[in-house]
């Protein structure tokens, strides 16, 4: 059948499908309505499969160059296909065009176009050869899984593939880690790249340090990113690791099956941090050997408490005494503990304390509240029963 004849058949099919839009479905029995719906969905799937195979051949022959387009995605966008859809279509078509096992499964209806999309999303050029080696087990898995479960399986396979690709040259991947700083206007920008397990442990620690604020927080509750920033700064300023001690509260939980842990691939297995996604088996093995991230506070040395106005900064012993007295942040409604708080000079220079650096002139303040006082002009006040509040500027 020549191309013009196929086009005519498609147009005829479109006309017939369009007629269904005007059908009165109100009198249909539920069983008949369900049967029609299933038939339409089956037709939609067969059309999607045919479109994938047509796109694969079209792309192989570079037919998209006919009107000057530089890539198949740009041709599709030029003809009204949204960018994300164009990327997905080309990615799936190329996998079906390159791997005959995938094409056969799609043509036979063993997998749907949705299954193909789920697999193709993880078949990057470096992983392509490994996909060919594992296509049989992956397709067997896809035949028995939903599209969502196939996507999860593909993510696990991608982690396994990356692990295999990095065997023999682990330094290449490890060497990409880093933290970069740069200026953005009057703010500093930080960008980081590292192991997912390390970052999962860091996220867990930061979120534990700075939980969500109450709705009545002065100035409004902070966003998640702001809370993580405040916790990170608190770590940098006051928390130092003590060798030889481990805090189970900061252990990252990793779920992994035995096959994956020993270097194999199980399409129904797992290698992930619950809530944080798939991780490389090599990283899990490192974690199981004892990797951990914890946070401890160093003990302060004993010093006198009241230094008077001759000392501008509170000593560690004074800070400890004030924070123990106030139980952490002193402001009403804030429950941040002493370890995460600064000590604020209530009256830096004037009467009644004349700026004395002693217990009477200090108050515990968490970093967000301390920042509000100094940078946003909020004012600490104490009522008759001794409760501290912040008043807006």
Residue, then its C-alpha position, 0 to 999 in steps of 0.5 A: x500500500x502506497x503512502x497516499x493510500x495509507x493517508x486516505x485510510x487514516x482520514x476515513x478512519x478519523x471521519x468514522x471515529x468523529x461520528x461517534x462524538x454525536x452518538x446518543x449514549x444516554x440509553x446505552x446499558x452499562x455493559x454496552x457502554x463499557x464495551x464501547x469504551x474498551x474498544x476505543x481504548x484498544x483502538x487508541x493503543x493500536x494507533x499509538x503503536x502504529x505511530x511509534x513504528x512510523x516515527x521510527x522509520x521516518x526518523x531512520x530515513x531522516x525524513x524530517x530534513x525535507x523542510x529544513x528542520x535540523x532535528x526530528x524534535x524541531x520538526x514535530x514542534x514546528x508542526x504543533x507537537x508540544x516540546x515534551x511530547x516531541x521528546x517522548x515520541x522521538x525517544x520511544x521511536x528510536x528505542x523501538x527502531x533500534x531494538x527488534x525485541x521491543x518492536x516485536x513486543x509492541x506490534x504484538x500488543x505484548x506491551x503498550x506505547x505507555x510501557x515503551x515510553x516508561x522504558x525509553x525514558x531511561x535508555x540513555x546512549x551510555x546505557x543502550x548496549x546494556x539495555x540490549x543485553x537485558x531487553x528480554x528480562x525487561x520486556x518480560x517484566x513489562x508484560x506483567x506490570x502496569x505502566x507505573x510499575x514498569x517505570x519503577x522497574x526501569x529506574x531500578x535497571x538504570x541504577x543497576x546499569x550505571x553501577x555496571x558502567x562505573x565498575x572499574x572507574x569509580x573515581x570518574x563518578x566520585x570525582x564529579x562531586x563538589x560544591x560551587x559558590x557564585x554571586x547572584x546580585x546581592x546574594x550568594x548562590x550555592x550549587x552542589x553535585x554528589x551521591x544520592x545517598x549522601x544527599x538523602x542523609x543530609x536532607x533528612x538531617x536538615x528537615x529534622x533540625x528545622x521542622x515546619x513552623x506554626x501558622x502563627x509564626x511571626x513573619x509567616x512560616x518559612x518555606x521548606x527551602x528556607x528551613x533547610x537553608x537555616x539548618x545548613x547554616x546552623x550546622x556550619x556554625x555550631x555542629x562538629x562531628x565526634x569520631x566514633x559516635x553514631x546517631x541512629x536517628x540520622x541513619x538512611x534506610x535503604x531497601x535493596x533486594x539480595x540479587x541487586x546487592x550481589x551484582x545481579x538485576x531483578x526486575x521486581x527488586x528494589x534499590x532505593x531510599x524510601x521517599x528519595x528514589x533509586x540509588x546505585x547498588x555500589x552506594x548501598x554497599x558502601x552504606x552497609x559497610x558503615x557509612x553514616x552522617x550524624x550531628x553532635x554538639x561539642x562540649x563547651x569549656x567551663x568559664x565564668x558567666x558574667x563578664x560585664x560590659x568589657x566583653x562584647x560577645x557571650x562566652x560559651x559558658x554564658x551561652x550555655x547558661x542562657x539557652x538552658x534557662x530559656x530552653x532554646x528559643x525564648x519566643x512564644x510558639x517556637x520550640x527550637x532547642x538550645x543546640x540550634x539557637x544563638x544568644x541575642x543581646x537584648x540591649x546592645x548599648x543603652x540602659x538599663x544594662x548599658x550593653x553588658x554581656x551578662x545573663x540579664x542582657x541575653x535571650x535565646x533566639x533561633x536563627x530565623x528569629x534572630x535574623x528577623x530582629x537584626x535584619x527585618x527590625x522585629x522587636x522582642x518584648x516581654x509581658x507581665x508573666x515573662x513570656x517573650x514575643x516579637x513585635x513587627x517593625 
